[in-house]
Amino acid sequence: MGDQEVINSYLKQIKEIQNSINELNGNYLLENHKRTLLLNLMDSLSKGVYGDKYKYSGKKFERFVIDYCDWKEAEKVSLQQLL
């Protein structure tokens, strides 16, 4: 399997995980659970992008949001505020 095939397979699996999270059903805690799972998924993506470049996982997540997410206020919001 070539590099592009590996990347495509990885992205397909990430999309499947995202779809699975989006399809969850439950009670009043559901939105909190979905948010937590989606943030963990984004954290996994940030580790894939940056590897060992940043010492702390929080910095990887922050850089991922700033570099790849279309969010104007990304640099104004802390990870704690997202949760």
Phi, psi and omega in degrees: 000130180281169181303315182295323178295320178297315179297314179299320178296317178299312180296324177296318179294320178298316179297320178296320177296315179300314179299319179298318178297315182297333182271358180300145176237154179174200185264207185296345179270355186304312183298322177296317180295316178298315180301315180298315180295319179293322176295322176295323177295316177296323177296320177297318177297320181296324177293324177293324181285314189257346179053237182262015184299322180247139184293320185254138181300325180299324178291321176300314181298314180301312181296323179298313180298315181294318186280329190238350182257139180275079185220108186301324184267015186305322182278354182262350187245135178270161178301322180298324179291329178294324182282000000 
